[in-house]
Amino acid sequence: MEKVLKYAFRITHIDNIPHILKNGLVKADSPLHDENYVPIGDPQIIGLRGDIEVKGYRIGDYIPFYLGPRSPMLYVIQHGYNGVQRVEPEKIVYCVIRLDDLINNNIDCIFTDGHAVSFLTSFYSRDKLSSINEIVKFDDVYSSQWNSEEDLDLKRRKEAELLIKNDLPVQFLRGFVVYNNKAKDFLIEKGVADNMIAVMPSYYF
Protein backbone atom coordinates (compact mmCIF):
# COMPACT_ATOMS: atom_id res chain seq x y z
CA MET A 1 0.00 0.00 0.00
CA GLU A 2 1.35 3.42 -0.97
CA LYS A 3 2.23 5.59 2.00
CA VAL A 4 0.89 9.10 1.50
CA LEU A 5 0.39 12.12 3.73
CA LYS A 6 -3.31 12.58 4.52
CA TYR A 7 -3.36 14.24 7.92
CA ALA A 8 -1.82 17.02 9.97
CA PHE A 9 -1.48 17.01 13.75
CA ARG A 10 -1.56 19.73 16.36
CA ILE A 11 -0.57 18.72 19.86
CA THR A 12 -2.17 20.50 22.80
CA HIS A 13 -2.74 20.12 26.51
CA ILE A 14 -5.80 18.03 27.31
CA ASP A 15 -7.24 20.87 29.40
CA ASN A 16 -7.58 22.94 26.20
CA ILE A 17 -9.93 20.41 24.59
CA PRO A 18 -13.26 21.81 25.95
CA HIS A 19 -12.49 25.22 24.42
CA ILE A 20 -11.37 23.61 21.14
CA LEU A 21 -14.60 21.60 20.93
CA LYS A 22 -16.57 24.83 21.21
CA ASN A 23 -14.45 27.20 19.13
CA GLY A 24 -12.15 25.11 16.98
CA LEU A 25 -8.40 25.71 16.75
CA VAL A 26 -7.82 29.42 17.17
CA LYS A 27 -4.88 31.79 17.15
CA ALA A 28 -3.58 33.54 20.25
CA ASP A 29 -4.85 36.91 18.99
CA SER A 30 -8.26 35.59 17.91
CA PRO A 31 -11.44 37.08 19.42
CA LEU A 32 -12.23 33.44 20.29
CA HIS A 33 -8.94 32.82 22.09
CA ASP A 34 -8.96 30.83 25.31
CA GLU A 35 -8.40 32.98 28.40
CA ASN A 36 -7.37 29.84 30.29
CA TYR A 37 -5.20 28.31 27.57
CA VAL A 38 -2.60 25.87 28.90
CA PRO A 39 0.59 26.20 26.81
CA ILE A 40 3.03 23.42 26.07
CA GLY A 41 6.28 23.73 24.18
CA ASP A 42 9.44 25.81 24.24
CA PRO A 43 8.81 29.51 24.99
CA GLN A 44 12.13 30.44 23.35
CA ILE A 45 11.18 28.73 20.08
CA ILE A 46 7.71 30.29 20.20
CA GLY A 47 9.30 33.70 20.63
CA LEU A 48 11.76 33.08 17.81
CA ARG A 49 8.93 32.08 15.46
CA GLY A 50 7.23 35.36 16.20
CA ASP A 51 10.19 37.23 14.70
CA ILE A 52 10.39 35.26 11.43
CA GLU A 53 8.48 36.58 8.43
CA VAL A 54 7.36 34.61 5.38
CA LYS A 55 5.47 36.36 2.58
CA GLY A 56 4.74 39.27 4.88
CA TYR A 57 3.43 37.16 7.74
CA ARG A 58 5.19 36.19 10.92
CA ILE A 59 5.42 32.42 11.43
CA GLY A 60 4.06 32.99 14.91
CA ASP A 61 0.86 34.38 13.39
CA TYR A 62 -0.02 30.97 11.96
CA ILE A 63 -1.46 27.92 13.69
CA PRO A 64 1.25 25.24 13.35
CA PHE A 65 0.68 21.55 12.70
CA TYR A 66 3.11 18.71 12.18
CA LEU A 67 2.68 16.30 9.27
CA GLY A 68 3.64 13.25 11.32
CA PRO A 69 3.62 11.99 14.93
CA ARG A 70 6.37 11.75 17.57
CA SER A 71 7.97 15.10 16.85
CA PRO A 72 11.26 16.08 18.48
CA MET A 73 9.34 18.82 20.28
CA LEU A 74 6.97 16.23 21.78
CA TYR A 75 10.03 14.40 23.07
CA VAL A 76 11.26 17.59 24.73
CA ILE A 77 7.83 18.27 26.25
CA GLN A 78 7.42 14.76 27.64
CA HIS A 79 10.89 14.79 29.21
CA GLY A 80 11.09 18.42 30.28
CA TYR A 81 14.34 19.18 28.48
CA ASN A 82 15.80 22.57 27.53
CA GLY A 83 13.91 24.37 30.28
CA VAL A 84 10.55 23.22 28.94
CA GLN A 85 8.00 22.22 31.56
CA ARG A 86 7.48 18.45 31.57
CA VAL A 87 4.02 17.21 30.63
CA GLU A 88 2.82 13.64 31.10
CA PRO A 89 1.83 11.93 27.83
CA GLU A 90 -1.76 11.33 28.94
CA LYS A 91 -2.12 15.13 29.23
CA ILE A 92 -1.13 15.65 25.58
CA VAL A 93 -3.71 15.28 22.80
CA TYR A 94 -3.23 15.23 19.04
CA CYS A 95 -5.91 17.20 17.17
CA VAL A 96 -6.15 15.65 13.71
CA ILE A 97 -7.21 17.35 10.48
CA ARG A 98 -7.34 16.11 6.88
CA LEU A 99 -5.29 17.76 4.17
CA ASP A 100 -8.03 17.11 1.60
CA ASP A 101 -10.46 19.15 3.70
CA LEU A 102 -8.13 22.12 3.51
CA ILE A 103 -7.73 21.73 -0.25
CA ASN A 104 -11.45 21.31 -0.91
CA ASN A 105 -12.39 24.31 1.23
CA ASN A 106 -9.59 26.63 0.07
CA ILE A 107 -8.26 27.09 3.59
CA ASP A 108 -5.51 29.70 3.61
CA CYS A 109 -2.30 27.92 4.58
CA ILE A 110 1.31 27.29 3.71
CA PHE A 111 3.55 24.32 4.39
CA THR A 112 7.22 23.59 4.71
CA ASP A 113 9.64 20.78 3.89
CA GLY A 114 11.30 21.05 7.30
CA HIS A 115 11.38 22.96 10.56
CA ALA A 116 10.09 26.47 9.86
CA VAL A 117 12.96 28.28 11.60
CA SER A 118 15.73 26.51 9.66
CA PHE A 119 17.44 28.45 6.86
CA LEU A 120 17.49 25.19 4.85
CA THR A 121 13.70 24.97 4.82
CA SER A 122 11.56 25.96 1.84
CA PHE A 123 8.00 27.27 2.07
CA TYR A 124 5.15 26.36 -0.25
CA SER A 125 1.86 28.12 -0.91
CA ARG A 126 -1.53 26.46 -0.55
CA ASP A 127 -1.83 25.82 -4.29
CA LYS A 128 1.00 23.28 -3.83
CA LEU A 129 -0.79 21.40 -1.05
CA SER A 130 -2.28 18.88 -3.48
CA SER A 131 1.31 18.00 -4.46
CA ILE A 132 2.63 17.73 -0.90
CA ASN A 133 3.60 14.07 -1.33
CA GLU A 134 6.03 15.09 -4.05
CA ILE A 135 7.66 17.59 -1.67
CA VAL A 136 7.52 16.05 1.81
CA LYS A 137 8.39 12.37 2.29
CA PHE A 138 6.06 10.22 4.37
CA ASP A 139 8.98 8.18 5.73
CA ASP A 140 10.68 11.35 6.96
CA VAL A 141 7.80 12.79 8.98
CA TYR A 142 6.64 9.39 10.29
CA SER A 143 10.13 8.24 11.28
CA SER A 144 10.30 7.13 14.91
CA GLN A 145 13.92 8.27 15.27
CA TRP A 146 15.73 11.23 13.79
CA ASN A 147 19.30 11.11 15.10
CA SER A 148 21.02 9.51 12.14
CA GLU A 149 24.72 9.73 11.41
CA GLU A 150 23.96 8.77 7.82
CA ASP A 151 21.35 11.50 7.40
CA LEU A 152 22.10 14.61 9.45
CA ASP A 153 19.19 16.51 7.87
CA LEU A 154 16.50 14.02 8.92
CA LYS A 155 15.53 15.88 12.11
CA ARG A 156 14.82 19.08 10.16
CA ARG A 157 12.77 17.25 7.53
CA LYS A 158 10.82 15.30 10.15
CA GLU A 159 9.62 18.62 11.55
CA ALA A 160 7.94 19.69 8.31
CA GLU A 161 4.96 21.87 9.12
CA LEU A 162 1.54 22.89 7.94
CA LEU A 163 0.78 26.48 8.90
CA ILE A 164 -2.82 27.71 8.86
CA LYS A 165 -3.39 31.44 8.62
CA ASN A 166 -6.76 31.85 10.32
CA ASP A 167 -8.84 30.18 13.00
CA LEU A 168 -9.91 26.68 11.97
CA PRO A 169 -13.56 25.86 12.81
CA VAL A 170 -14.35 22.78 14.83
CA GLN A 171 -15.91 20.94 11.87
CA PHE A 172 -12.42 20.48 10.42
CA LEU A 173 -11.38 18.33 13.36
CA ARG A 174 -11.50 14.75 12.12
CA GLY A 175 -10.39 13.10 15.34
CA PHE A 176 -8.09 12.96 18.32
CA VAL A 177 -5.18 10.74 19.29
CA VAL A 178 -4.54 10.11 22.99
CA TYR A 179 -2.03 8.16 25.03
CA ASN A 180 -4.33 5.94 27.10
CA ASN A 181 -7.90 5.13 28.05
CA LYS A 182 -7.89 7.63 30.90
CA ALA A 183 -7.34 10.42 28.40
CA LYS A 184 -9.96 8.91 26.09
CA ASP A 185 -12.51 8.84 28.92
CA PHE A 186 -11.80 12.50 29.62
CA LEU A 187 -12.55 13.43 26.00
CA ILE A 188 -15.73 11.35 25.99
CA GLU A 189 -16.83 13.09 29.19
CA LYS A 190 -16.34 16.41 27.40
CA GLY A 191 -18.56 15.33 24.51
CA VAL A 192 -16.22 13.74 21.96
CA ALA A 193 -17.70 10.72 20.20
CA ASP A 194 -15.96 7.42 20.91
CA ASN A 195 -15.28 6.79 17.22
CA MET A 196 -13.37 10.09 16.95
CA ILE A 197 -10.74 9.03 19.49
CA ALA A 198 -7.80 6.73 18.83
CA VAL A 199 -5.70 5.43 21.71
CA MET A 200 -2.21 5.20 20.21
CA PRO A 201 0.64 5.09 22.74
CA SER A 202 3.00 4.51 19.80
CA TYR A 203 2.48 8.20 18.92
CA TYR A 204 4.21 9.12 22.20
CA PHE A 205 7.57 8.56 23.86
Protein Blocks (a to p, Z undefined) as FASTA:
>chain_A
ZZddfbdcddddfklmmmmmmnopadfkbmkbcfkbccedjfklmmmmmmpceehiafkl
pccddfbehifklmmmmnopghiacddfklpccddddfklmmmnopacdddfbdfkbmkb
ccddfklmmmmmmmbcfklmmpfbfbdfklmmlmmmmmpccddfbdcdfklpgbdcdfbl
mlmmmmmmnopafklpccdfklpZZ
